[in-house]
Amino acid sequence: MNWYSNVVPPKIKAILKREAPDNLWVKCPESGQLVNHKDIEANLFVVPGSGYHMRCPVEIRLQNLFDKGEFEEPPPPEVPVDPLKFRDIKRYVDKLKEYRVKTNRQDAVTIAVGRLHGLPVTVAVQDFEFMGGSLGMAAGEAIVAAATLALEKRTPFIIFTASGGARMQEGMFSLMQMPRTTIAVQRLRKARLPYIVVLTNPTTGGVTASYAMLGDVQIAEPGAIIGFAGARVIEQTIREKLPSGFQRAEYLRDHGMVDMVVGRKELRDTLGRLCGLLTRAPPGRPAAA
């Protein structure tokens, strides 16, 4: 027993024992700056000093996007939970349960409908916190369902991508989501409805090889990593040193792969203007056929 246990009265112990929450301070991965979590949240998860864009929770992203923060979430489509009965260290179904509890989401893609600058829009958001935003049957079906909903309602379709690629636990079923989502985008294009992609950090793998790079307008958040294979794999394959900033949003914009790089604070107004221009509809009215 030490002096603290023997001498300090219980009431003073209670005061001294107050501990700060684990997430009270956040360290910027780029500058090393320590920032209060409340300041980060108030700034849409952008570090005030460095401008580094951290991952933004789905709920906060949607609230900031829609007019008055009001939107509806259609129920996610139902798909087979574990088509391959996959197991590594844990059973796949057990991993899914853990991530559903952790994120309070059924899978990596959330669908929402509401108004942006008065225009009705359909939105899908990919959550990297759910198994790295991996593209499986549920995520693919949600994107197809969101595109179909946009067709039915005659609205622009905006998708926020964030993924490490296909979900290996579903094998070929996961890879089949690439052509399925591509066909859904083609249906939007045939109906002359805007399809806008917002690439967030990171967007890689099979997602980049399908719907993430098919937008009528390609927008990226500052500093986002966007590519198919990792930079180290590419260097080992071609045996050359890659340019500085390779696969970053700004590099891709300068080389024609991305139309614009837009900060999170300006993103809502930019998307609103684009939807208005591409639909040729006055605010508050649905897009013309």
PELINSUL-V340013 format. One record per backbone hydrogen bond with DSSP energy under -0.5 kcal/mol. CO is the residue of the C=O (numbers start at 1). NH is the residue of the N-H. If there is no record, write none. Layout:
CO|NH ; CO|NH
This chain:
2|6 ; 3|7 ; 3|8 ; 4|8 ; 9|13 ; 10|14 ; 11|15 ; 12|16 ; 13|17 ; 15|18 ; 21|24 ; 24|37 ; 26|28 ; 26|35 ; 28|32 ; 33|28 ; 33|35 ; 35|26 ; 36|40 ; 37|41 ; 38|42 ; 39|43 ; 40|45 ; 40|46 ; 41|44 ; 43|46 ; 45|54 ; 47|51 ; 52|47 ; 52|54 ; 55|57 ; 57|61 ; 58|62 ; 59|63 ; 60|64 ; 61|65 ; 62|66 ; 66|69 ; 67|70 ; 70|115 ; 72|74 ; 72|113 ; 82|85 ; 86|92 ; 90|88 ; 91|95 ; 92|96 ; 93|97 ; 94|98 ; 95|99 ; 96|100 ; 97|101 ; 98|102 ; 99|103 ; 100|104 ; 108|127 ; 110|125 ; 112|123 ; 113|72 ; 114|121 ; 115|67 ; 116|119 ; 119|116 ; 120|156 ; 121|114 ; 122|158 ; 123|112 ; 124|160 ; 125|110 ; 126|128 ; 127|130 ; 127|133 ; 128|132 ; 129|131 ; 130|133 ; 130|134 ; 131|134 ; 132|164 ; 134|136 ; 135|167 ; 136|140 ; 137|141 ; 138|142 ; 139|143 ; 140|144 ; 141|145 ; 142|146 ; 143|147 ; 144|148 ; 145|149 ; 146|150 ; 147|151 ; 148|152 ; 149|153 ; 150|154 ; 150|155 ; 154|287 ; 156|122 ; 156|158 ; 157|196 ; 158|124 ; 159|161 ; 159|198 ; 160|126 ; 161|200 ; 163|204 ; 165|135 ; 166|168 ; 167|170 ; 168|171 ; 170|173 ; 170|174 ; 171|174 ; 171|175 ; 172|176 ; 174|177 ; 175|178 ; 175|179 ; 176|180 ; 177|181 ; 178|182 ; 179|183 ; 180|184 ; 181|185 ; 182|186 ; 183|187 ; 184|188 ; 185|189 ; 186|190 ; 187|191 ; 188|193 ; 189|192 ; 194|157 ; 195|216 ; 195|217 ; 196|159 ; 197|199 ; 197|219 ; 198|161 ; 198|200 ; 199|221 ; 202|163 ; 203|227 ; 204|207 ; 205|208 ; 205|209 ; 207|210 ; 207|212 ; 210|213 ; 211|214 ; 217|197 ; 217|219 ; 218|259 ; 218|260 ; 219|199 ; 220|262 ; 221|224 ; 224|226 ; 224|249 ; 225|202 ; 225|203 ; 227|205 ; 228|205 ; 230|234 ; 231|235 ; 232|236 ; 233|237 ; 234|238 ; 235|239 ; 235|240 ; 243|246 ; 245|248 ; 247|226 ; 248|252 ; 249|253 ; 250|254 ; 251|255 ; 252|257 ; 252|258 ; 253|256 ; 260|220 ; 260|262 ; 263|266 ; 263|267 ; 264|268 ; 266|270 ; 267|271 ; 268|272 ; 269|273 ; 270|274 ; 271|275 ; 272|276 ; 273|277 ; 274|278 ; 275|279 ; 276|280 ; 276|281 ; 279|288 ; 282|285
